[in-house]
Amino acid sequence: MADEPRAAGVRGRTVLVAGATSASGHAAVGALVDGGAFVVAIGRDDQRLAPLRALGARAAVCDLADESSVEALADVLHAEGLRVDGILHLVGGWRGGGGLAGQSDGDYRALEGGLTALRHVSRAFWSDLLASPSARAAIVSSTAVARPLAGGANYAAVKAAEEAWARAMAQGLAKDARDAGASLRGASVIFRVKALAGLESELGRAFADLWDVYPATVNDSVIELSAGDGQPRPASPPRT
């Protein structure tokens, strides 16, 4: 088996930020650009993408809930010679309240859009991640997955499904390396927060810092971000 690949940092990587027009997206794009990455910032509103262009990102308008739109975006980037080394998935939102009886189908369908976007993006760029010498992917989940409440059952259920998808990506990266008789070169990570407000900058730094560690130490891990000392806390060790 090949030697363990060195953790070479985020500089020079091409990183896709999905749902980049949020506050967390702005923070992540800034951290990645500052670290020397080439960032593709994706959103649905071109005007809201303008500040990300000002930060130095390549902005792309795309409806991530539409599979054909995501595939078209991948085709455009590939035609330009771009191959993605990283994906940060920030598509999501919150709807809840009213106890278990108040968990409406409409709210569930709205929340499910985050999972749908994750599936579309990861599938469209999966070959890029497998071919990358240093791939990193991450989602933002919630501590509600570990302790769901009746009034947030829809939200917790969708986040649990997103975590399952992210863990499947981790297993896929590990299997590809094993099948090739090579060391693991990529990692899929879950960041959990109780509430993301106030932690946007920490999230951006934590994601960029994933390129500073060996992939085997973080692949298939859950990392909790919390206010206080500003340090990410592993909620579970890697399982692959």
N, C-alpha and C positions, 0 to 999 in steps of 0.2 A: 504494500500500500504506500502511496506517496506520502511524503512528509506533511505534517500539519501546515496548511497555508497560513502565511503571516497575516496579522490584522493590519492592513495597510492604510486604514483611514478612509474617510469619505471623499477626499479630494480626487477629482477626476471621474467620479461616479455619475451616472445618469439616473436621477431619482424622480419618480412620478408621485405627486401629491394629489390624491383624489379627494375632492371636496375642499379645495384650497382657499376658497373665499371666506371661510370662517376665521374667527380670531386665532384658533389653534393652527389653521392653515397658514396664516400670515406669519406666525411665530416659527413654524416648522420651515417654511420657505426661507425665512431670514437666516435661521441657523444653518441650513444646508448650503445656501449660497455663501455665507460667511466661511463655511468650512471648505469651499472650493468645489462643491458639486454643481453639476448642470441640472437644473430643476425644471421639470415640466409640470406646471400648475394647471389643474383641470377644474373647471366650474361650468355652470350653465349660463352665466350672465357675463358677457364680455366687459361691460362697464365695471363690474365688481372685480374683474381680473386685472384691471389697469394698475392698481397699486402693486400687484405682484410683479408685473412687468418692470415697474420702477425699481423693484428690489433686484432685478436681474434675471428673473425667471422667464422661461418660454411659456406663454399662456396658451391654453387650448380650450375652446368651447366644446363641450361634449355632454350629452345626456347619458350618464352612466347607467341609468335604468333601462336604456335601450341597447340591446346586444349588438345590433348592426352598427350603431353609432360608435360604440367602443371598438369594434373590429375595424371600422373605417379609420379611427384615430390610430390604431396600431399600424395599419397599412401605411398611413402617411408618415409616421415616425420612422418606420422601417425603410421606407423609400428614401428618406433623408439620411439613412445610414446610422440612425440612433437605435441603440439596444439598451433596454432598461436594466439597471442593476438593483433598483430598490423601489418599493411601493409603500407608501404610507396612506392607509385608508382612513379617511375622516368623515365619510358620508354617514349621516345619522341624525338623530334628534330625540326629543323626549315627548311622549304623550302618556298620560296616566291619570290616576285618581278614580274615585268612585268604587273602591273595593273590587272584588272579583267580578261582581255583576256589572261593573262599569267598564270592563275591558271590551270595548266595542270592536267589531270587525273592521270598521273604518280606521280606527287608530292602529290596529295591527297591520293593516295593509300599508299604511303610511310608514310605519316603522320598518316594515319588511323591505322597504326600498334600499336600506343600507346593506342588508344581506345580498340583495339582488345585484347591487353595484359591486360589491366585493367579489361575487362570483364572476361577473362579467370581466372586471379588470384583471383579476388573477389568471383567468383562463386565457385572455387575449395576450397576456405578456408572460405566460408561464414558460415558454421556450426561452425567452430572454433570461429569466431568472436561472433556469437550469444551465444555460451557457455562460453566465457571468462568472468571472473569477472570484467575485465577492458580492453575493446577493444578500439583501436584507429586505424583509417585508414585516409590516406591523399593522395591527389594528388597535383601536382604542375601545376598550370594553368597560364594564362597570362592576363594582363590588357587589351590585345587586344580583349578579349571577350566582355568587356564593351564598347569598341570603336574600332570596326574592321576597317581595312583599305583595300582598293581594292587590293593592292599588297600582302596582307596577308590573303585574304579571306579563302583560304583552311585551313590555320593554325588556324585562329580564329574559323572556323566552327567545326573543330575537337576538339579543346579545349572546346568549348561550349558543345559539346556532352559528353566529359569526365566529365565536371562539372555536367551535368544532371545525369550521372551515379553515381557520388559521392553523389549527393543529394538524389538519389533513395536509395542508401545504408543507408544514414542517416534516411530516412523515414522507411526503413526496420528494422533498429535497434530500432527505437522508437516504431514501431508497435509491435514488438516482446515483448518489455517490457510491453506495455499496455495490450496486450493479456494475459500475464502471471500475470498481476496485480502487477508488480514489478517496482521499480525505474529504470530509464535508466542507463545502465552500460557501454554503448559504444558510440562512436562518430565518425562521418565521416566528415572530414574537407577539405576545399579547400584553398590552399595557392596560392595567385596570386603574380606574379612578372612582372615588366616591362622587366627586363633582369636578368637572374639568375647568370650570371658571377659576381663574387665578393660577392655574397650572400650565397654561398654554406654552410659556417659554420653557418650562421644565420639560414638557413633552418634546418640544422641538430639539432641545439639547440631548435628551435621552435617546431619541431616534438616531440623530447624527452620530452619537457615541457608539451605537451598535457596531459601526465599522472599525472601532478601536479595540474590539475584543474578538477572540477566536469564535467562529460560528458554533462550534460544538458546545461552548459554554452557555449559549443563550437559546439555541434552537429549541422550539417547543416549550418555552418557558413563559411563565406569567410574572410580570413585573408590576408591582403596585407603585403608583406615584401619589404622593401625599404632601400636603402643605407642612411646613415646619422647617426641617433642616435642608430641604431641597434635594434630598437623596432618594433615588429610586430604590424600592425594596423588593427583592424577589419574593413573590408569594408562593411560587413552586419552582423546583429545580427542573432543568431540562429532562425530557422523558425519552429522547431518541439518542 
